[in-house]
């Protein structure tokens, strides 16, 4: 994937060089090599210099990529129907006393759309929490909410860590793909961890035998899916651990996780032998994480089978898994679009185009998946959560 990328500004290049100096120092201190998962963590999250900790715009037309909430408020309005159902099931006597927690809220656009929609549905939460570690993104979220939902912005509070115990609905839209991932390779001489070394002043790939838990996970994976060396990919141990942690913290409610990814057999298909690691800069996708580190987002596809297993093994129920298109249709996005059309809204054409992007198989409709994990939600026999009523693919995980 050789994208033609715009030249970063002088200030952006200076920030990247400062980050590179910090990473190079870490490599030197570690004896000349660090695992890619550590490089990715620093490139994305190092305070003041990492991609999500810096000051550049990330989301929307002026950023590096578009998220679903940036395309149209109809995404958040449709999602609100599912959130409302979870809240009614989690706190049946007083769903408004429940809490919504959004982890990694981006620009704040989803919160600004969800709150009015939940209010209209009669399930406005007592508290809408946002877990966001980036001070720069917190400021953007606060500004978005003040502008787009001023009457409800006071219900939002920002937290620094996962709550010890939680009852309500957790939302994570495009969170898991940005958690640091292990880059791995199956070679003729066994499972290897891909890492980063220095060649002069350049970062380069370098491999070492996969240690401990990682090596065991790679060996186990190769017994469940047909992986033949040479094969390069990623292993999302951090994402699985994050999901498993909710098994200890979630008392009643559900996690709604929306991201791009596949089932295990699809993700580790022989035709994906070069992995799914991707970088995003100025709405262009490339595959070189060493190109001006700190200026590009770095992501990889999610293994939704691993996500389901992590939740299930931690005591959570797998409540549904489906493509984003199915989920949004089940949640009524078509009816929301039709209602806008009936009002003669001048933005109807733009909204229809955005909904097409959200639903089209060649766009976000099939690439993105939604999985729900929960505890204590008593559904009627034979019934599923609203978003998974039709097209549930849990059986394919």
Protein Blocks (a to p, Z undefined) as FASTA:
>chain_A
ZZddddddfklmmmmmmmmmmmmmmmmmnoopacfklmmmmmmmgghkamklmmbdfedj
klmbdcfklmpmklmmmmmmmmmmmmmmmmmmlmmlpccddehjlnommmmmmmmmmmmn
opacfbdcdddfblklmmmmmmmmmmmmmmlmmmpccdfbdcfbdcdddddehklmmpcc
ddddddfkbccddddddehjaccddddddehjlmmmmmmmmmmpccdddddddddfklmm
mmmmmmmmmmbdcdddddddddfklmmgfklmnojadcdeehiacfbfkgoghjaccddd
ddfklmmmmmmmnopacfbdcdfklmmmmnopmmmmmmmmmnopaklmmmmmmmmmmmmm
klmmmmpccddddehiacdehiacfklmgopaklmZZ
